[in-house]
Amino acid sequence: MTFNLVEELQELPYFDQHVVSYLELRKQKYTGCNPRGLIIARDKALTKKVLAYHRIRVPRFTVVPNRKKVSIPKRLRFPIFIKPLNVEGSEGVANASLVRDMDRLAERVNFIHEKVNAPALIEEFIEGREIYVGAYGNEQLTVLPAWELTMSKPADGSPLIPTDRQNGTLSTKRSLD
């Protein structure tokens, strides 16, 4: 049994699915997600498409590939949230990720392209709670209790945005109202 704790390989975070694929080729049992799940989860737009296919509502979105001109469909309404398409752990997410006009949108997309070196996911901003639910299993799925990320409301009343620099607290919630 291999306890898979791989988060990156050779400083590249998107190779974890290849390590798991290698373990599968060797018929080695391992912990964690299979390579198909890792690939889907890594691509936030693909995840949204899968969820929408199963009639789970997601914010309207578009993707701007690296070094492409920013244009958004008319169906997207401000405020808009911009984050890297395929990066984990809130990297590239900041209070500046929430934009209310085209100038700030172009500026933030450029930041994601240049500083994070990732395509930019542009989606309508929906303020709400940050809930995490884990599940495991193959034929028999086990769902773990939900956890909520709780943070202090900023003094200026701006929306709560979990970033890679902001401290939040994960607390278990049995009943989520």
VEXGUSE-123340 format. One line per 8 residues: their letters; for each residue x, y, z of N, C-alpha, C, O, CB. Coordinates in Angstrom, 3 decimals. Atoms other than C-alpha are relative to their C-alpha. Glycine has a CB too. Layout:
N
a> X Y Z X Y Z X Y Z X Y Z X Y Z | ... $
END
This chain:
177
mtfnlvee> 0.848 -1.177 0.000 0.000 0.000 0.000 0.890 1.236 0.000 1.824 1.334 0.796 -0.963 0.000 1.222 | -0.718 -1.260 0.064 1.323 3.427 -0.947 -0.888 1.105 0.564 -2.033 1.263 0.140 0.433 0.320 -1.457 | 0.713 -1.158 -0.517 0.245 6.448 1.082 0.399 1.187 -0.867 1.496 1.729 -0.735 0.321 0.256 1.525 | -0.288 -1.042 0.977 0.042 9.063 -1.632 -0.152 1.384 0.629 -1.264 1.824 0.922 -0.925 -0.137 -1.220 | 0.004 -1.364 -0.532 1.000 12.482 -0.270 0.577 0.989 -1.012 0.947 2.105 -0.647 0.797 0.065 1.309 | -0.605 -0.834 1.034 2.259 13.901 -3.581 -0.863 1.232 -0.250 -2.064 1.124 -0.500 0.191 -0.802 -1.306 | 0.668 -1.248 0.345 1.353 17.546 -4.107 0.628 0.632 -1.232 -0.024 1.392 -1.948 0.050 0.973 1.172 | -0.664 -0.490 1.210 3.915 18.353 -6.795 1.189 -0.897 -0.295 1.673 -1.621 0.575 0.450 1.487 0.159 $
lqelpyfd> -1.160 0.775 0.426 6.722 16.741 -8.741 0.912 0.939 -0.778 0.475 1.584 -1.731 -0.418 -1.247 -0.868 | -0.970 -0.903 0.617 9.849 18.659 -9.739 -0.534 1.432 -0.049 -0.417 2.127 -1.058 0.350 -0.482 -1.413 | 0.559 -1.337 -0.178 8.160 21.847 -8.472 -1.157 0.318 -0.940 -1.491 1.487 -1.136 1.073 1.014 -0.187 | 1.159 -0.178 0.868 5.232 21.321 -10.861 -1.202 -0.664 0.659 -1.234 -1.888 0.790 0.258 -0.591 -1.422 | 1.113 0.563 -0.760 1.931 20.883 -9.026 -0.982 -0.821 -0.833 -1.800 -1.539 -0.257 -0.739 1.099 0.670 | 0.996 0.695 0.811 0.001 19.442 -11.982 0.480 -1.360 -0.504 -0.100 -1.896 -1.448 -0.386 0.861 -1.171 | -0.452 1.336 0.383 1.967 16.181 -12.272 -0.453 -1.081 0.974 -0.097 -2.246 0.802 1.501 -0.018 -0.106 | 0.418 0.995 -0.971 0.317 14.466 -9.307 -0.790 -1.137 -0.630 -0.674 -2.284 -0.200 -0.820 0.649 1.075 $
qhvvsyle> 0.774 1.065 0.645 -2.054 12.570 -11.603 0.893 -1.000 -0.726 0.507 -2.157 -0.893 -0.997 0.599 -0.978 | -0.917 0.924 0.681 0.928 11.065 -13.441 0.616 -0.994 0.989 0.825 -2.162 0.660 1.114 0.786 -0.722 | -0.531 0.896 -1.030 2.359 9.651 -10.220 -1.033 -1.075 0.313 -0.695 -2.255 0.411 0.378 0.789 1.287 | 1.069 0.952 -0.300 -1.000 8.029 -9.451 -0.233 -0.938 -1.189 -0.500 -2.124 -0.993 -1.305 0.747 0.357 | 0.119 0.866 1.180 -1.253 6.738 -13.037 1.081 -1.069 0.004 0.814 -2.224 -0.329 0.085 0.829 -1.293 | -1.106 0.967 -0.088 2.137 5.072 -12.576 -0.315 -1.079 1.035 -0.072 -2.263 0.797 1.325 0.717 0.362 | 0.368 0.982 -1.018 0.911 3.425 -9.370 -1.070 -0.957 -0.522 -1.029 -2.155 -0.241 -0.497 0.707 1.268 | 1.036 0.858 0.581 -2.148 2.139 -11.229 0.594 -0.974 -1.019 0.215 -2.144 -1.044 -1.090 0.855 -0.666 $
lrkqkytg> -0.647 0.889 0.967 0.016 0.743 -14.049 0.714 -1.154 0.691 0.759 -2.269 0.172 0.991 0.782 -0.858 | -0.708 1.036 -0.769 1.989 -1.171 -11.425 -0.947 -0.852 0.840 -0.521 -1.776 1.533 1.040 0.643 0.906 | 1.014 0.690 -0.806 -1.297 -2.380 -9.854 0.292 0.125 1.496 0.019 -0.784 2.280 -0.074 -1.481 -0.394 | -0.349 -0.305 -1.391 -0.099 -0.814 -6.602 -1.190 0.693 0.662 -1.693 1.679 0.123 1.286 0.898 0.079 | 1.061 -0.669 -0.746 -2.804 0.072 -4.065 0.547 1.307 0.566 1.713 1.386 0.953 -0.550 -0.915 1.138 | -0.436 -1.307 -0.485 -2.667 3.702 -2.968 -1.169 0.729 0.634 -2.330 0.394 0.400 0.604 0.840 -1.143 | 1.023 -0.849 -0.598 -4.540 6.269 -0.942 -0.230 1.209 -0.894 0.631 1.575 -1.694 0.406 0.443 1.432 | 0.289 -1.229 0.742 -6.209 9.313 -2.439 -0.798 -0.244 -1.256 -1.251 -1.355 -1.531 1.272 0.698 -0.354 $
cnprglii> 0.820 -0.016 1.204 -7.982 10.135 -5.640 0.696 -0.703 -1.163 1.924 -0.737 -1.235 -0.338 1.434 -0.386 | -0.568 0.601 1.202 -7.522 8.268 -8.918 0.392 1.100 -0.992 0.002 2.254 -0.812 -1.008 -0.989 -0.648 | -0.484 -1.042 0.923 -5.878 10.070 -11.878 -1.129 0.733 -0.727 -1.003 1.926 -1.001 0.932 -0.616 -1.023 | 1.114 -0.664 0.691 -9.209 10.785 -13.609 -0.589 1.096 0.878 -0.870 2.194 0.399 -1.095 -1.022 -0.384 | 0.532 -1.002 -0.916 -10.519 12.587 -10.526 0.938 1.178 0.177 0.499 2.325 0.269 -0.283 -0.623 1.337 | -0.979 -1.081 -0.139 -7.284 14.555 -10.163 -0.006 0.920 -1.220 0.113 2.138 -1.085 1.400 -0.578 0.210 | 0.020 -0.800 1.228 -7.446 15.693 -13.792 -1.232 0.891 -0.032 -1.140 2.074 -0.360 0.032 -0.908 -1.243 | 1.237 -0.793 0.014 -11.071 16.807 -13.498 0.075 1.113 1.052 -0.270 2.261 0.774 -1.237 -0.910 0.260 $
ardkaltk> -0.049 -0.995 -1.073 -10.497 18.567 -10.171 1.006 1.110 -0.287 0.801 2.247 0.140 0.345 -0.673 1.316 | -1.035 -1.005 0.287 -7.387 20.382 -11.449 -0.539 1.093 -0.921 -0.163 2.257 -0.786 1.236 -0.667 -0.641 | 0.537 -0.952 0.972 -9.332 22.065 -14.266 -1.358 0.497 0.499 -2.362 -0.204 0.373 -0.130 -0.654 -1.418 | 1.228 -0.521 -0.596 -11.949 24.282 -12.612 -1.119 0.160 -1.028 -2.286 -0.031 -0.686 0.275 1.334 0.669 | 1.037 -0.136 1.028 -13.786 24.922 -15.914 -0.591 -1.364 -0.342 -1.806 -1.491 -0.495 0.575 0.667 -1.271 | 0.488 1.349 0.275 -14.025 21.199 -16.649 -0.887 -0.481 1.143 -1.930 -1.090 0.905 1.178 -0.972 -0.213 | 0.813 0.370 -1.162 -15.319 20.616 -13.110 -1.367 0.665 -0.083 -2.385 0.020 0.164 0.709 0.395 1.316 | 1.270 -0.716 0.110 -17.988 23.289 -13.651 -0.880 -0.596 -1.098 -2.098 -0.676 -0.942 0.250 1.484 -0.277 $
kvlayhri> 0.768 0.615 1.088 -19.033 21.664 -16.931 -0.588 -1.338 0.424 -1.732 -1.645 0.089 0.881 -0.189 -1.235 | 0.508 1.285 -0.498 -19.368 18.252 -15.286 -1.147 0.246 0.982 -2.182 -0.416 0.907 1.139 -0.820 0.683 | 1.064 -0.314 -0.957 -21.399 19.751 -12.439 -1.255 0.483 -0.712 -2.356 0.039 -0.387 0.473 1.060 0.999 | 1.150 -0.524 0.743 -23.657 21.659 -14.860 -0.716 -1.124 -0.763 -1.945 -1.133 -0.840 0.454 1.107 -0.982 | 0.592 1.142 0.693 -24.211 18.462 -16.870 -0.929 -0.776 0.935 -1.967 -1.289 0.517 1.102 -0.926 -0.548 | 0.805 0.718 -0.989 -25.552 16.896 -13.682 -1.009 0.916 0.690 -1.527 0.593 1.759 0.905 -0.646 1.042 | 0.998 -0.971 -0.452 -27.830 19.928 -13.163 0.321 0.625 1.359 -0.580 0.993 2.113 -1.344 -0.660 0.067 | -0.435 -0.720 -1.193 -25.795 21.386 -10.315 0.376 1.399 -0.450 1.241 1.567 -1.309 1.206 -0.722 0.724 $
rvprftvv> -0.202 -1.379 0.441 -25.856 25.158 -10.638 1.402 0.489 0.347 1.903 0.263 1.448 -1.047 0.920 0.630 | -1.312 -0.615 -0.182 -22.531 26.929 -11.064 -0.069 1.425 -0.541 -0.917 1.719 -1.383 1.129 -0.827 -0.718 | -0.012 -1.360 0.552 -21.715 30.599 -11.692 0.358 -0.031 -1.490 1.115 -0.895 -1.933 1.004 0.894 0.776 | -0.400 -0.123 1.405 -21.502 31.634 -15.352 1.476 0.358 -0.038 1.970 1.085 0.825 -0.861 1.075 -0.756 | -1.449 -0.183 0.031 -17.869 31.657 -16.434 0.518 -0.041 -1.436 -0.181 -0.419 -2.376 0.697 -1.078 0.849 | -0.754 0.162 1.239 -15.353 31.858 -19.223 1.473 -0.134 0.381 1.859 0.174 1.509 -0.235 1.212 -0.990 | -1.433 0.172 -0.230 -11.637 31.096 -19.549 0.755 0.853 -1.002 0.407 0.891 -2.181 0.419 -1.496 -0.116 | -0.888 -0.756 0.877 -8.959 33.388 -20.958 1.360 -0.707 0.018 2.077 -0.644 1.017 0.121 1.517 0.456 $
pnrkkvsi> -1.308 0.687 0.053 -5.933 31.319 -22.102 1.151 0.995 0.132 0.988 2.193 -0.101 0.143 -0.791 -1.320 | -1.187 -0.848 -0.157 -2.433 32.641 -21.436 0.242 0.846 -1.247 0.130 0.376 -2.379 1.236 -0.861 0.299 | -0.374 -0.972 1.021 -1.486 35.701 -23.460 -1.076 0.243 -1.065 -0.761 0.644 -2.186 1.254 -0.453 -0.667 | 1.108 -0.317 0.907 -4.922 36.020 -25.086 -0.689 1.263 0.489 -0.700 1.562 1.683 -1.014 -1.184 -0.092 | 0.699 -1.239 -0.330 -6.887 39.261 -25.217 -1.255 -0.314 0.819 -1.957 -1.292 0.562 -0.371 0.779 -1.289 | 1.154 0.193 -0.871 -9.553 39.595 -22.551 -1.266 0.447 -0.707 -1.386 1.590 -1.149 0.176 0.767 1.320 | 1.350 -0.341 0.436 -13.097 39.464 -23.788 -0.932 -0.930 0.763 -0.632 -2.106 0.967 -0.177 -0.140 -1.578 | 0.932 0.824 -0.759 -16.082 38.254 -21.854 -1.353 -0.020 -0.703 -1.741 0.961 -1.338 -0.144 0.522 1.449 $
pkrlrfpi> 1.339 0.078 0.595 -19.482 37.055 -23.040 -0.941 1.005 0.657 -0.771 1.350 1.826 -0.571 -1.427 0.134 | 0.961 -0.977 -0.519 -22.357 39.495 -22.603 -0.800 -0.551 1.173 -1.309 0.217 1.989 -0.948 0.438 -1.104 | 0.789 0.616 -1.068 -24.063 37.009 -20.269 0.664 0.131 1.376 -0.005 -0.027 2.398 -0.233 -1.466 -0.316 | -0.691 -0.172 -1.290 -21.400 37.598 -17.566 -0.251 1.405 0.529 -0.123 2.390 -0.198 1.530 -0.260 -0.144 | 0.308 -1.283 -0.642 -22.311 40.362 -15.140 0.986 0.269 1.128 1.415 -0.649 1.827 -1.451 0.011 0.541 | -0.828 -0.421 -1.128 -20.145 42.317 -12.717 -0.839 -0.028 1.268 -2.051 0.177 1.191 0.594 1.418 -0.237 | -1.420 0.221 -0.238 -18.966 41.822 -10.039 0.449 -1.375 -0.508 -0.323 -2.334 -0.553 0.308 0.136 1.490 | -0.606 1.201 0.564 -16.649 39.194 -11.485 1.206 -0.387 0.849 1.925 0.465 1.372 0.415 0.223 -1.487 $
fikplnve> -1.119 0.535 -0.770 -14.128 36.967 -9.747 0.969 -0.680 -0.954 0.550 -1.438 -1.829 -0.493 -0.994 1.094 | -1.028 0.545 0.899 -10.840 36.006 -11.439 0.998 -0.805 0.821 1.504 -0.338 1.841 0.726 1.140 -0.790 | -0.966 0.857 -0.679 -8.600 33.121 -10.405 0.678 -0.893 -1.027 0.186 -1.037 -2.146 -0.684 -0.851 1.106 | -0.665 0.918 0.928 -6.136 30.712 -11.991 -0.883 -1.211 -0.290 -1.563 -1.713 0.604 1.355 -0.457 0.571 | 0.827 1.129 0.413 -7.837 27.911 -13.920 0.419 -1.300 0.658 -0.435 -2.098 1.045 0.049 -0.155 -1.493 | -0.471 1.337 -0.369 -5.652 25.046 -12.758 1.013 0.002 1.145 1.905 -0.845 1.189 0.612 -0.664 -1.200 | -0.924 -0.098 -1.130 -3.853 26.091 -9.564 -0.802 -0.185 1.279 -1.930 0.296 1.378 0.763 1.372 0.003 | 0.689 0.301 -1.250 -4.771 24.912 -6.055 0.419 0.930 1.122 1.310 1.764 0.960 0.255 -1.430 0.404 $
gsegvana> -0.415 -0.654 -1.237 -4.595 26.338 -2.556 -0.149 1.506 0.002 0.592 2.192 0.706 1.400 -0.335 0.280 | 0.250 -1.445 0.053 -5.919 29.817 -3.364 1.181 0.803 -0.546 1.207 2.025 -0.402 -0.346 0.502 1.376 | -1.108 -0.742 0.605 -2.652 30.699 -5.139 -0.557 0.912 -1.091 -1.356 0.485 -1.925 1.080 -0.971 -0.583 | 0.467 -0.972 0.985 -3.245 33.829 -7.198 -1.327 0.643 0.357 -1.828 1.482 -0.392 -0.118 -0.654 -1.330 | 1.268 -0.577 -0.440 -6.418 34.671 -5.271 0.288 1.050 1.064 1.025 0.802 2.017 -0.964 -1.099 0.547 | -0.182 -1.116 -0.930 -6.541 38.012 -3.455 -1.267 0.839 -0.014 -2.178 0.586 -0.802 1.253 0.866 -0.377 | 1.150 -0.903 0.025 -9.012 40.736 -2.638 -0.136 0.667 -1.368 -1.243 1.013 -1.783 0.132 1.068 1.100 | 0.020 -0.602 1.339 -8.045 42.187 -6.049 -0.618 -0.930 -1.046 -0.848 -0.512 -2.181 1.414 0.376 -0.423 $
slvrdmdr> 0.627 0.949 0.923 -9.559 39.062 -7.653 -1.452 0.348 -0.274 -2.006 -0.072 -1.289 0.091 -1.409 0.554 | 1.376 -0.441 0.182 -13.009 40.608 -7.223 0.025 1.349 -0.709 0.514 2.334 -0.156 -0.757 0.092 1.369 | -0.059 -1.224 0.804 -13.447 43.227 -9.950 -1.405 0.451 -0.389 -2.341 -0.346 -0.463 0.859 -0.220 -1.264 | 1.311 -0.575 0.307 -16.279 45.565 -10.891 -0.030 0.752 -1.326 -1.048 1.346 -1.680 -0.419 0.928 1.107 | -0.021 -0.675 1.300 -15.156 46.968 -14.264 1.030 -0.654 -0.921 1.867 -1.438 -0.473 0.313 1.506 0.173 | -0.858 0.638 1.014 -13.338 46.004 -17.484 1.478 0.324 0.195 2.328 -0.524 -0.077 -0.432 0.434 -1.393 | -1.409 -0.342 -0.207 -10.123 47.878 -16.619 0.638 -0.900 1.053 1.726 -1.437 0.842 0.137 1.468 0.414 | -0.525 0.862 -1.070 -9.639 45.955 -13.365 0.003 -1.467 -0.440 0.886 -2.235 -0.058 -0.839 0.167 1.293 $
laervnfi> 0.062 1.373 0.506 -10.678 42.741 -15.104 1.229 -0.306 -0.848 1.884 -1.327 -0.642 -1.288 -0.222 -0.822 | -1.169 0.205 0.863 -7.967 43.093 -17.753 1.289 -0.008 0.818 2.196 -0.798 0.556 0.069 1.093 -1.082 | -1.181 -0.073 -0.872 -5.425 44.038 -15.076 0.191 -1.310 0.773 1.308 -1.815 0.883 -0.130 1.185 0.986 | -0.104 1.230 -0.800 -6.222 40.958 -12.972 0.290 -1.221 -0.867 1.054 -2.096 -0.461 -1.289 -0.226 0.790 | -0.292 1.104 0.924 -6.233 38.563 -15.939 1.476 0.031 -0.376 2.130 -1.011 -0.412 -0.890 0.087 -1.277 | -1.418 -0.143 0.309 -2.815 39.919 -16.903 0.865 -0.485 1.170 1.883 -1.144 0.957 0.328 1.465 -0.335 | -0.730 0.454 -1.178 -1.623 39.305 -13.326 0.025 -1.541 0.050 1.077 -2.137 0.281 -0.644 0.580 1.290 | 0.076 1.472 -0.030 -2.819 35.662 -13.459 0.901 -0.589 -1.084 1.617 -1.559 -0.836 -1.470 -0.485 -0.197 $
hekvnapa> -0.833 0.507 1.100 -1.117 35.143 -16.835 1.492 0.172 0.294 2.280 -0.754 0.102 -0.358 0.719 -1.309 | -1.419 -0.316 -0.173 2.170 36.813 -15.905 0.606 -0.554 1.289 1.683 -1.149 1.262 0.186 1.485 -0.030 | -0.582 0.364 -1.298 2.679 36.086 -12.205 -0.259 -1.457 0.388 0.588 -2.088 1.021 -0.549 0.908 1.076 | 0.347 1.367 -0.379 0.919 32.731 -11.808 0.259 -0.960 -1.162 0.343 -2.172 -0.969 -1.475 -0.080 0.444 | -0.237 0.793 1.212 1.542 31.534 -15.391 -1.093 -1.048 -0.201 -0.820 -2.235 -0.377 1.372 -0.684 0.070 | 1.144 0.893 0.156 -1.942 30.070 -15.716 -1.080 0.695 -0.813 -1.147 1.924 -0.832 -0.552 -0.440 1.377 | 1.188 -0.602 0.605 -5.060 30.590 -17.808 -0.873 0.590 1.103 -0.818 0.144 2.250 -0.797 -1.049 -0.838 | 0.843 -0.661 -1.000 -7.579 32.838 -16.050 -1.435 -0.482 -0.128 -2.011 -0.489 -1.216 0.064 1.534 -0.152 $
lieefieg> 1.415 0.341 -0.071 -10.997 31.611 -14.975 -0.729 1.249 0.458 -0.416 1.811 1.508 -0.267 -1.216 0.968 | 0.792 -1.190 -0.304 -13.479 34.477 -14.992 -1.416 -0.477 0.269 -2.035 -1.112 -0.584 0.045 1.059 -1.174 | 1.344 0.459 -0.333 -16.755 33.850 -13.194 -0.757 1.064 0.760 -0.165 1.918 1.420 0.055 -1.284 0.815 | 0.809 -0.921 -0.780 -19.635 35.775 -11.755 0.227 -0.276 1.483 0.307 -1.428 1.909 -1.504 -0.129 -0.368 | -0.248 0.125 -1.430 -19.060 36.440 -8.072 -1.319 -0.250 0.720 -2.299 0.471 0.535 0.697 1.267 0.555 | 1.156 0.309 -0.829 -21.530 34.850 -5.706 0.487 -0.041 1.442 1.258 -0.921 1.826 -0.679 -1.360 -0.424 | -0.419 -0.023 -1.399 -21.079 35.784 -2.082 -0.724 -1.115 0.748 -1.912 -1.360 0.537 -0.290 1.387 0.652 | 0.617 1.081 -0.761 -21.690 32.932 0.290 0.997 -0.650 0.924 2.092 -0.136 1.152 -0.594 -1.036 -0.929 $
reiyvgay> -0.817 0.738 -0.949 -20.270 30.415 2.687 0.935 -0.951 -0.741 0.647 -1.377 -1.860 -0.885 -0.776 0.991 | -1.003 0.919 0.566 -17.219 28.224 2.015 -0.144 -1.330 0.738 0.256 -1.460 1.895 1.482 0.582 0.135 | 0.296 1.302 -0.608 -18.241 24.605 2.669 0.836 -1.068 -0.699 0.949 -1.074 -1.925 -1.528 -0.337 -0.095 | -0.795 1.106 0.529 -16.027 21.532 2.225 -0.655 -1.318 0.413 -1.016 -1.500 1.576 1.478 0.073 0.508 | 0.554 1.311 -0.300 -17.385 17.991 1.987 0.897 -1.044 -0.639 1.109 -1.037 -1.852 -1.470 -0.131 -0.507 | -0.850 1.078 0.500 -15.117 14.982 1.664 -0.805 -1.269 -0.197 -1.800 -1.501 0.490 1.164 -0.258 0.957 | 0.636 1.292 0.250 -16.125 11.610 0.284 1.083 -0.971 -0.427 2.097 -0.575 -1.003 -1.127 0.108 -1.087 | -0.939 1.022 0.463 -14.324 8.346 -0.320 -0.746 -1.277 -0.315 -1.877 -1.486 0.124 1.095 -0.263 1.050 $
gneqltvl> 0.588 1.282 0.355 -15.003 4.944 -1.756 -0.082 -0.177 -1.495 0.101 0.773 -2.256 -1.370 -0.137 0.607 | 0.162 0.322 1.410 -15.517 3.244 -5.072 -1.451 -0.397 -0.248 -2.266 0.446 -0.626 0.971 -1.136 -0.432 | 1.389 0.419 0.190 -18.685 1.170 -5.304 -0.900 0.544 1.104 -2.039 0.933 0.847 -0.094 -1.526 -0.044 | 0.740 -0.492 -1.157 -19.814 2.234 -1.820 0.595 1.343 0.418 1.720 1.385 0.917 0.043 -1.028 1.181 | -0.495 -1.333 -0.310 -19.451 5.997 -1.284 -0.306 0.363 1.448 -1.431 0.188 1.915 -0.613 1.033 -0.949 | 0.169 -0.493 -1.365 -18.925 7.357 2.232 0.231 1.508 -0.019 1.267 1.984 -0.482 0.984 -0.717 1.002 | -0.095 -1.458 -0.045 -19.575 11.061 2.765 0.337 0.409 1.429 -0.319 -0.019 2.379 -1.331 0.677 -0.484 | -0.454 -0.469 -1.306 -17.768 12.761 5.641 -0.799 1.233 0.419 -1.433 1.869 -0.423 1.514 0.319 -0.029 $
paweltms> 0.714 -1.204 -0.441 -19.260 15.548 7.795 0.536 1.252 -0.707 1.721 1.346 -1.024 0.123 0.164 1.530 | -0.376 -1.253 0.654 -19.232 18.987 6.202 0.821 0.870 0.944 0.639 0.842 2.161 -1.250 0.760 -0.473 | -0.817 -0.968 -0.734 -16.686 21.601 7.287 -0.230 1.359 -0.641 -0.384 1.464 -1.857 1.532 -0.392 -0.014 | 0.164 -1.353 0.506 -17.102 25.342 6.960 1.230 0.824 0.334 1.719 0.801 1.463 -1.264 0.654 0.579 | -1.093 -0.945 -0.234 -14.282 27.842 6.534 -0.626 1.270 0.546 -1.437 1.910 -0.123 0.833 0.283 -1.315 | 0.530 -1.217 -0.600 -15.058 30.689 8.894 1.128 1.020 0.111 2.251 0.690 0.491 -0.633 -0.290 1.396 | -0.980 -1.086 -0.050 -13.268 34.023 8.720 -0.674 1.215 0.616 -1.900 1.328 0.614 0.566 0.332 -1.424 | 0.527 -1.244 -0.553 -13.661 37.383 10.413 -0.356 0.942 -1.135 0.388 1.065 -2.108 1.019 0.660 0.960 $
kpadgspl> 0.434 -0.977 0.997 -15.584 39.962 8.409 0.957 1.195 0.033 1.231 1.734 1.106 -1.477 0.456 0.264 | -0.898 -1.168 0.024 -13.210 42.749 7.242 -0.701 1.254 0.540 -1.912 1.418 0.392 0.506 0.258 -1.440 | 0.537 -1.223 -0.602 -13.674 46.086 8.999 -0.702 0.883 -1.028 -1.653 1.590 -0.693 1.118 0.785 0.674 | 0.594 -0.856 1.025 -14.505 47.788 5.691 -1.285 -0.593 -0.591 -1.901 0.015 -1.466 1.005 0.244 -1.110 | 1.245 0.602 0.479 -17.441 45.401 5.099 0.112 -0.691 -1.346 -0.896 -1.150 -1.883 -1.048 1.039 -0.084 | -0.171 0.661 1.296 -15.947 43.962 1.892 -0.273 -1.500 0.135 -0.230 -2.035 1.243 1.428 0.243 -0.555 | 0.304 1.433 -0.063 -16.804 40.347 0.979 1.167 -0.825 0.532 2.334 -0.461 0.388 -0.390 -0.505 -1.373 | -1.017 0.944 -0.476 -14.972 37.473 2.596 0.533 -0.783 -1.181 -0.227 -1.427 -1.905 -0.577 -0.961 1.081 $
iptdrqng> -0.636 0.720 1.098 -12.494 36.025 0.124 1.161 -0.805 0.564 2.164 -0.231 0.989 0.485 0.980 -1.118 | -1.128 0.809 -0.475 -10.330 33.075 1.173 1.183 0.134 -0.960 1.062 -0.168 -2.147 -0.414 -1.491 0.143 | -1.201 -0.148 0.818 -6.821 33.805 -0.095 1.103 -0.868 0.572 0.945 -1.453 1.643 0.451 1.480 -0.071 | -1.108 0.795 -0.518 -3.498 32.054 0.290 0.719 0.705 1.151 1.598 0.111 1.775 0.988 -0.307 -1.116 | -0.633 -0.753 -1.088 -2.497 34.752 2.819 -0.915 0.205 1.196 -0.456 0.571 2.278 0.460 1.340 -0.505 | 0.974 -0.282 -1.040 -5.674 35.005 4.864 -0.196 -1.231 0.872 -0.302 -2.349 0.366 -1.337 0.449 -0.611 | 0.223 1.116 -0.911 -6.141 32.864 7.935 -1.485 -0.180 0.227 -2.206 0.772 0.527 0.729 0.222 1.337 | 1.375 0.364 -0.305 -9.444 31.088 8.321 0.037 -1.198 0.924 1.090 -1.791 1.154 -0.818 -0.305 -1.294 $
tlstkrsl> 0.095 1.144 -0.894 -10.648 28.403 10.657 -0.988 -0.985 -0.590 -2.107 -0.612 -0.943 -0.426 0.430 1.430 | 0.921 1.038 0.420 -12.148 25.113 9.536 -0.696 -0.533 1.241 -0.047 -0.943 2.203 0.735 -1.138 -0.774 | 0.747 0.531 -1.132 -14.918 24.059 11.878 -1.047 -0.960 -0.520 -1.641 -0.741 -1.576 -0.654 1.134 0.831 | 0.971 1.002 0.434 -17.155 21.035 11.673 -1.405 0.495 0.234 -1.683 1.164 1.229 0.219 -1.324 0.727 | 1.413 -0.374 -0.120 -20.844 21.581 11.123 -0.816 -1.259 -0.297 -0.692 -1.839 -1.375 -0.384 1.194 -0.985 | 0.855 1.167 0.223 -23.320 18.749 11.523 -1.209 0.398 -0.849 -1.626 -0.349 -1.734 -0.461 -0.611 1.354 | 1.180 -0.461 0.712 -26.259 20.771 10.231 0.338 1.344 -0.639 0.693 2.297 0.054 -1.241 0.114 0.956 | -0.300 -1.257 0.695 -25.732 23.439 7.587 -1.317 0.622 -0.439 -1.969 0.128 -1.359 0.952 -0.232 -1.230 $
d> 1.288 -0.672 0.304 -28.721 25.809 7.498 0.096 0.847 -1.233 -0.885 1.476 -1.628 -0.450 0.867 1.169 $
END
